[in-house]
Amino acid sequence: MKYRVHRLDVKRDTMQEKLENFINQLKGEVISVSPNVKPAFMGMGATAKVDFLLIVEKLQTN
């Protein structure tokens, strides 16, 4: 079996649409979608921010 890992840069307000469009164009099977979450400090306290998603695709073998 072969796998490919894709990186998809996203923003909070367009994340769902970008992920849906990306997944629909893949040829293989989606195994996992993992967000890269990093801490962000705002004036009112700490929060978290998603910078990008890692999508693991299982490639079809002939």
Secondary structure as UniProt FT lines:
FT   STRAND          3..9
FT   TURN            12..14
FT   HELIX           15..25
FT   STRAND          29..42
FT   TURN            43..44
FT   STRAND          45..58
//
